[in-house]
Amino acid sequence: MRAFHLLIDDAEPRRIDFHAEGPDHAFQIARNENEGVNVTLWEGERLLARMTKTEANVWKLHPLG
């Protein structure tokens, strides 16, 4: 299993660490977050994705730059 973490920028910013076969498991973890929440997905020190929840179970991916 690989080590990942989510940084969730909401009213209460927080970090969620998890182990999974791949990064797609992050969507299962973040599915109950509020609309408009910004999330970054990391594998160790490597940034994999920046995304915003736009509506129920729909995520907008942002450029990593």
N, C-alpha and C positions, 0 to 999 in steps of 0.2 A: 504494500500500500504506500502511496505517496502522500506527503504532508502538504496541505494547503491551508490558507486562511483568507477570510473575508474581512475587510474593513468597511463597516457600515456607518455612513455619515447621516445620522438621523437626529432627532431631538436629544437622544442619548447615544452619542457615538460609541461603537463597540467593535470588538474583534471576536471572530468566531474561528477557532481552529478545528480542522477535521482531517481525517485520513480517508482516501478513496483511490480507486483505480485510475480515475481521470478527473479533470476539472469540471466536467459537466455535472457532477454531483452538487456543485455550488448552487445550481438553480433549485434543487430540492430543498436545500437549507434555507435559501432566501425567499422561497415562495410566499411566505406569510408576511413579508415586509410591506410597509405602506407605499402607496403610489407616491412618486416623486423622490423616493430615497435613492441616494447615490451609493454605489458599492464598487470597491476595487477587489479583484481576485488575485491572489498571490500564490506562487509555489516557491516556498522558501523566500529568498530575496528577489525573485524574478516576478515582475508585474505581468500578469496574463491578460487582464481585461479591466476596463472601466465601463460601468454600465449604470443606467437609471431605469427604475421600474416606472413604466408609463401608464400601465393599467393592469388589471388582474392577469397575472402570468405572462405579461409582455414586457420584454426588456429591450432597451435601446443601447447598443454598444457604441462607445466613443473611441476615437483614435487614441493610441497610446502616447503619442508625441507630446 
